[in-house]
Amino acid sequence: KNQVEQSPQSLIILEGKNCTLQCNYTVSPFSNLRWYKQDTGRGPVSLTIMTFSENTKSNGRYTATLDADTKQSSLHITASQLSDSASYICVVSAANFGNEKLTFGTGTRLTIIP
Amino acid sequence: EAGVVQSPRYKIIEKKQPVAFWCNPISGHNTLYWYRQNLGQGPELLIRYENEEAVDDSQLPKDRFSAERLKGVDSTLKIQPAELGDSAVYLCASSPQGGANTEAFFGQGTRLTVV
């Protein structure tokens, strides 16, 4: 069964500090891994999409890494801002003959405090 | 460019009543998804459309849930009759095509409360 596990479940950090969120997955056949940011009461918004051959991808202060061998990914947030408070969801895609199935993690709830 | 539009934003109904949600995807997006998200959980796929064809409805509880996407544009998701356990956020998403590595854009969701 395809699974995506995220840690920690929740995290509180001071504004300006860095943090790293973790994602482990067992999804086959692997197609890509995505990180989404979901503000309270809003739909998820894509931050990064990484395929098998990509080890790292950045989007502003967000940097995602992917180790396809160990089936792990991380999302690093640099110089956190209050607006970074949200849930961060790791999503792994399995694809067969062009048909894609997304498996969502339960998310990490990040709170930035001033 | 307008994003994925969903309505209503919130809905409170009594159990056993019917309810419907509406989604207008981004113009030109062929693929449309309906997801259900329970509190503190990630979204779970209910149904995926490629144009007007439902290509993956394996997770849709067909005894009470139905969906349609007439003309391959906007879509409605219906629950009849609703149960207490249906309380959740129902998210609609769309993408230009359903192939791998294609980004999906989500609407704000409809928060359903069944009392």
Interface residues (C-beta under 8 A of the other chain):
Chain A: V4 S31 N32 R34 G41 R42 G43 P44 V45 S46 I49 T51 I89 V91 S93 A95 G98 N99 E100 K101 L102 F104 G105 T106 G107
Chain B: V4 G40 Q41 G42 P43 E44 L45 V55 D56 L91 A93 G98 G99 A100 N101 T102 E103 A104 F105 F106 G107 Q108 G109 R111
